[in-house]
């Protein structure tokens, strides 16, 4: 028998998630910098990460850091003539681990981290600053050849093969029009050797998806606010979800499995913070969980739940998608300034590195993500 006053071993009711079972966002270690960081990326298969940014004298810096017993140590640092804005390891093999970068002068370069005196590959990719870069086909992620995609203030989106100097594809604004500033680019739908898509977001709120196999515009929409960041939940599967982060504190998650001829893809719009949403970053170990980075210095964890039916038929019998629900798991303010770069560790679930405009790099741990 149970003692007096006891309710027995009854499980707690399955209501909304309480704080004891929610994932916690814990700052592990931080380090102040003497430059403004714009990008931070984990070096594959290691406890090291690369930091890229701009010195006060407008020169560029690449710093290689490593975690060592609760501290961040600088392993190597080089200074270059022009500030760096973006970087990715996405087009590199795991063995070479070459870092691709875009800078303020429009250069797209590939660096060997063992010898960064000069790039192993370099092109003048754009006439103006390279705002964003993404890679695919490297790190055993995605089928097909390794490729890079870049987006620039000149309004152009270009796809590059690091084995040649000319772009594989160049999407350019109409002559005579004032070009929209391309703020973000991403690869997706690379589930075999021939299929691959790129998605680009612009300062006027446009989101455009281009199919690299058919060489056609696959979808475009407008989210009414400048698009700061977008990302497919996985690059190497039949495209499933797209996370779009915008100005005015909005985030939109699109279901990409069902396309309607007039309505396009179904999306769920959420108000995230009271500031710009700088990024939506899907967890590598679970594509239904992601982190958003706020202009107020906050990190929020969200979970996506699919509807009972992901597609329904409209009045004309044409299938259209149904957006799922978005649940806030937890959030925490880590910085007094916007968090402009965030990267999950592929091998260590919940480990992340983030850079903010208070000239600080932080390594954080998000707990209990495996339970979601």
HELIX and SHEET records of a PDB file:
HELIX    1   1 UNK A  369  UNK A  371  5                                   3    
SHEET    1   A 4 UNK A  25  UNK A  32  0                                        
SHEET    2   A 4 UNK A 360  UNK A 366 -1                                        
SHEET    3   A 4 UNK A 351  UNK A 356 -1                                        
SHEET    4   A 4 UNK A 339  UNK A 344 -1                                        
SHEET    1   B 4 UNK A  36  UNK A  42  0                                        
SHEET    2   B 4 UNK A  48  UNK A  54 -1                                        
SHEET    3   B 4 UNK A  60  UNK A  68 -1                                        
SHEET    4   B 4 UNK A  71  UNK A  80 -1                                        
SHEET    1   C 4 UNK A  84  UNK A  88  0                                        
SHEET    2   C 4 UNK A  99  UNK A 103 -1                                        
SHEET    3   C 4 UNK A 107  UNK A 111 -1                                        
SHEET    4   C 4 UNK A 121  UNK A 124 -1                                        
SHEET    1   D 4 UNK A 130  UNK A 136  0                                        
SHEET    2   D 4 UNK A 147  UNK A 152 -1                                        
SHEET    3   D 4 UNK A 157  UNK A 160 -1                                        
SHEET    4   D 4 UNK A 169  UNK A 171 -1                                        
SHEET    1   E 4 UNK A 182  UNK A 188  0                                        
SHEET    2   E 4 UNK A 197  UNK A 202 -1                                        
SHEET    3   E 4 UNK A 206  UNK A 211 -1                                        
SHEET    4   E 4 UNK A 216  UNK A 222 -1                                        
SHEET    1   F 4 UNK A 227  UNK A 232  0                                        
SHEET    2   F 4 UNK A 241  UNK A 246 -1                                        
SHEET    3   F 4 UNK A 250  UNK A 260 -1                                        
SHEET    4   F 4 UNK A 264  UNK A 271 -1                                        
SHEET    1   G 4 UNK A 277  UNK A 283  0                                        
SHEET    2   G 4 UNK A 286  UNK A 294 -1                                        
SHEET    3   G 4 UNK A 298  UNK A 305 -1                                        
SHEET    4   G 4 UNK A 325  UNK A 333 -1                                        
SHEET    1   H 2 UNK A 311  UNK A 313  0                                        
SHEET    2   H 2 UNK A 319  UNK A 321 -1                                        
END                                                                             
